[in-house]
Amino acid sequence: MKIGILGSAEVGQALGEGFLKERYEVMLGTRHPKKEEVVQWKDAHPGALTGDFAQTAAFGEILVLACPGSAVGSLVSLAGANHFSGKVVIDATNPIAPGEPVDGVLKFFTTLEDSLLERTQRLLPKARLVKAFNSVGSTSMYKPDFPGGMPTMFICGNDADARKTVTDILTAFGWETEDLGVATAARAIEPLCLLWCIPGFLRNDWVHAYKVLKPASA
């Protein structure tokens, strides 16, 4: 299956590498395919392709939004909304607002009544969006290795079959999945990014993940 990664920074590169290791065909999408870090990534991953956002969105049977949350609208415009129709779209974005954190806490440009996932779903009504990979750092996205065992990734989205597809991907990537249902749940999932970042800003601790603990009978 072909994966189009829309965003070429750390998150996009990490997920692209993970999909390549799982033997998917991967295209890394960027505004500037000739920029140095993209060329270097492609050279280090000879089986991968690179392209602009429109090429990448057309290429992928599954797409990944791996851009800054504030750039989603412009990315969709450049990629072409028609290229998202009917496709599973893994949304790894967070609605981080400009400005420095206060006591380690970032600001969001969304509210608890309207998540970025919901806004993006309205922008792409025919896409099958699933929020995932937004609550962990890029270095732990593929095959995370923690002493406490397999970490938990929280997902949500309006299409149950799309959530199952993403769950299967997460399982292959080394994650336990907590499926929280429809897109409204992103109002709770996206703020996990704020919580995840606090140890990083306060103690330079950027390698950790969430784990849901349940009774043995659950």
C-alpha positions as CSV (number, residue, x, y, z in Angstrom):
1,M,0.0,0.0,0.0
2,K,1.1,3.5,-0.8
3,I,1.6,6.1,2.1
4,G,1.7,9.8,1.5
5,I,3.3,11.7,4.3
6,L,2.3,15.4,4.2
7,G,5.1,17.2,6.1
8,S,8.8,16.6,6.0
9,A,10.0,17.7,9.5
10,E,10.8,15.3,12.3
11,V,7.4,13.8,12.6
12,G,7.0,13.2,8.9
13,Q,10.5,11.7,8.6
14,A,10.0,9.4,11.6
15,L,6.7,8.1,10.4
16,G,8.0,7.8,6.8
17,E,10.8,5.6,8.1
18,G,8.5,3.5,10.1
19,F,6.2,2.8,7.1
20,L,9.3,2.0,5.0
21,K,10.4,-0.6,7.6
22,E,6.9,-2.1,7.4
23,R,7.4,-2.4,3.7
24,Y,4.9,0.2,2.6
25,E,5.6,2.4,-0.4
26,V,6.3,5.9,0.9
27,M,6.4,9.4,-0.5
28,L,7.5,12.3,1.7
29,G,5.6,15.5,0.8
30,T,7.0,19.0,1.3
31,R,6.7,22.5,0.0
32,H,10.3,22.3,-1.3
33,P,11.4,18.8,-2.4
34,K,14.9,20.1,-3.1
35,K,15.6,21.4,0.3
36,E,18.6,19.9,2.0
37,E,17.0,17.9,4.8
38,V,14.5,16.3,2.4
39,V,17.3,15.4,-0.1
40,Q,19.4,13.9,2.8
41,W,16.4,11.9,4.1
42,K,15.8,10.5,0.6
43,D,19.4,9.6,0.2
44,A,19.3,7.8,3.6
45,H,16.1,5.9,2.5
46,P,16.7,4.9,-1.1
47,G,13.4,3.1,-1.3
48,A,11.4,6.3,-0.6
49,L,10.0,9.0,-2.9
50,T,9.7,12.7,-2.3
51,G,7.4,15.2,-3.9
52,D,5.3,18.3,-3.4
53,F,2.1,18.2,-1.5
54,A,-0.1,17.7,-4.5
55,Q,2.0,14.8,-5.8
56,T,2.1,13.2,-2.4
57,A,-1.6,13.5,-1.7
58,A,-2.3,12.0,-5.1
59,F,0.2,9.2,-4.5
60,G,-1.0,8.0,-1.1
61,E,-3.7,5.4,-0.6
62,I,-3.4,6.4,3.0
63,L,-2.3,9.9,3.9
64,V,-0.6,11.3,7.0
65,L,-1.0,14.9,8.2
66,A,2.4,15.6,9.7
67,C,2.6,19.4,9.4
68,P,2.2,22.1,12.1
69,G,-1.5,22.4,13.1
70,S,-1.5,26.0,12.0
71,A,-0.5,24.9,8.5
72,V,-3.3,22.4,7.8
73,G,-5.4,24.8,5.8
74,S,-2.6,25.9,3.5
75,L,-1.4,22.4,3.1
76,V,-4.8,21.2,2.0
77,S,-5.0,24.0,-0.5
78,L,-1.7,23.1,-2.0
79,A,-2.4,19.4,-2.0
80,G,-5.9,19.7,-3.4
81,A,-8.8,18.6,-1.3
82,N,-10.0,16.2,-4.0
83,H,-6.9,14.0,-3.3
84,F,-8.2,13.3,0.2
85,S,-11.6,12.1,-0.7
86,G,-12.4,8.5,0.5
87,K,-8.9,8.0,1.9
88,V,-7.9,7.2,5.5
89,V,-6.0,10.2,6.8
90,I,-3.9,9.8,9.9
91,D,-4.0,13.2,11.6
92,A,-0.8,13.7,13.8
93,T,-1.2,17.4,14.1
94,N,-1.7,19.5,17.2
95,P,-3.2,23.1,17.4
96,I,-0.2,24.7,19.0
97,A,-0.5,28.5,19.0
98,P,2.5,30.9,18.6
99,G,4.3,32.0,21.7
100,E,6.5,30.7,24.5
101,P,5.2,28.1,27.0
102,V,4.1,29.5,30.4
103,D,5.5,27.3,33.2
104,G,6.0,24.6,30.6
105,V,2.4,24.8,29.2
106,L,1.9,25.7,25.5
107,K,-1.2,27.4,24.2
108,F,-3.7,26.1,21.7
109,F,-5.6,28.1,19.1
110,T,-8.6,25.8,19.5
111,T,-11.1,25.3,22.3
112,L,-12.3,22.3,24.3
113,E,-15.5,22.6,22.3
114,D,-14.0,22.4,18.8
115,S,-10.8,20.4,18.2
116,L,-8.4,20.7,15.2
117,L,-9.5,17.3,14.0
118,E,-13.1,18.4,13.9
119,R,-12.1,21.5,12.0
120,T,-10.0,19.5,9.5
121,Q,-12.9,17.0,9.1
122,R,-15.2,19.9,8.1
123,L,-12.5,21.1,5.7
124,L,-12.2,17.6,4.2
125,P,-15.7,16.2,4.6
126,K,-15.0,13.2,2.3
127,A,-11.8,12.2,4.0
128,R,-11.7,9.4,6.7
129,L,-9.7,11.2,9.4
130,V,-8.3,9.5,12.4
131,K,-6.4,11.3,15.1
132,A,-3.2,9.4,16.1
133,F,0.5,9.9,16.9
134,N,-0.1,13.4,18.3
135,S,0.7,12.5,21.9
136,V,4.3,11.3,21.7
137,G,7.6,12.5,20.4
138,S,8.9,11.6,17.0
139,T,11.7,9.4,18.3
140,S,9.2,7.0,19.9
141,M,6.6,6.8,17.1
142,Y,8.0,3.6,15.7
143,K,8.7,0.5,17.9
144,P,8.8,2.4,21.2
145,D,10.8,0.7,23.9
146,F,10.0,1.6,27.5
147,P,10.7,-0.5,30.6
148,G,7.0,-0.2,31.6
149,G,5.9,-2.1,28.5
150,M,4.0,-1.2,25.4
151,P,2.6,2.3,25.5
152,T,-0.9,3.4,24.6
153,M,-1.9,5.6,21.6
154,F,-5.3,7.3,21.8
155,I,-7.2,7.5,18.6
156,C,-10.6,8.8,17.4
157,G,-12.4,9.5,14.2
158,N,-15.9,9.3,12.7
159,D,-15.2,6.3,10.4
160,A,-15.0,3.0,12.4
161,D,-13.3,1.1,9.5
162,A,-10.7,3.9,9.3
163,R,-10.0,3.6,13.0
164,K,-9.5,-0.2,12.5
165,T,-7.0,0.4,9.7
166,V,-5.1,2.8,11.9
167,T,-5.2,0.4,14.9
168,D,-3.6,-2.3,12.7
169,I,-0.9,0.2,11.7
170,L,-0.3,1.1,15.4
171,T,-0.1,-2.6,16.3
172,A,2.6,-3.1,13.6
173,F,4.4,0.0,14.9
174,G,4.5,-1.4,18.4
175,W,1.6,0.4,20.1
176,E,-1.4,-0.6,22.2
177,T,-4.4,1.4,20.9
178,E,-7.2,3.0,22.9
179,D,-10.0,3.7,20.5
180,L,-12.1,6.6,21.9
181,G,-14.7,6.7,19.2
182,V,-15.8,9.6,17.1
183,A,-14.0,12.9,16.3
184,T,-15.5,14.7,19.3
185,A,-13.0,12.8,21.5
186,A,-10.1,14.8,19.9
187,R,-11.1,17.6,22.2
188,A,-9.6,15.4,24.9
189,I,-6.9,13.7,22.9
190,E,-5.2,16.8,21.4
191,P,-4.5,18.4,24.9
192,L,-2.5,15.3,25.8
193,C,0.2,17.1,23.7
194,L,0.3,19.9,26.2
195,L,0.7,17.4,29.1
196,W,3.4,15.5,27.1
197,C,5.4,18.6,26.5
198,I,5.6,19.9,30.1
199,P,8.4,17.5,31.3
200,G,10.3,18.5,28.1
201,F,10.2,22.2,28.8
202,L,10.7,21.9,32.5
203,R,13.4,19.1,32.7
204,N,14.4,18.5,29.0
205,D,12.7,15.1,29.2
206,W,11.4,14.4,25.7
207,V,11.3,10.6,25.8
208,H,8.2,9.3,27.5
209,A,4.7,8.0,26.5
210,Y,1.3,7.4,28.0
211,K,0.1,4.0,29.3
212,V,-3.5,3.0,30.2
213,L,-3.6,0.5,33.1
214,K,-6.6,-1.7,33.4
215,P,-7.7,-4.4,35.8
216,A,-6.7,-8.0,34.8
217,S,-10.4,-8.8,34.2
218,A,-10.9,-5.9,31.8
